[in-house]
Amino acid sequence: MSAGCTPGEPQGQRARTEQARLTLVLHTPAGGARYLATRLDSAPHLEVMGCIAGNDVTLVVCRSWDGARRVLRYVHGEADADR
């Protein structure tokens, strides 16, 4: 688990991440999960099959191991996430 800033979110909005194979559980501050799910769903280069968002948790199913790593890099704000 680690924390990072989601691109486009106001400073201080952090996501804690957990991974189980190709499924990611992203913990956000209250009210941030829908925003994060929308960002991930609208980024085709991330290989996201789909997201389910609650109030503070987003469940992400990825198409591949590389896709899961790409999503994690994206969530943590790493510049090479779009490659």
PyMOL commands that set and color helices and strands:
alter all, ss='L'
color gray80, all
select helices_A, chain A and resi 33-41+44-46+65-75+79-82
alter helices_A, ss='H'
color red, helices_A
select strands_A, chain A and resi 3-5+14-20+23-27+48-53+57-62
alter strands_A, ss='S'
color yellow, strands_A
deselect
rebuild
show_as cartoon
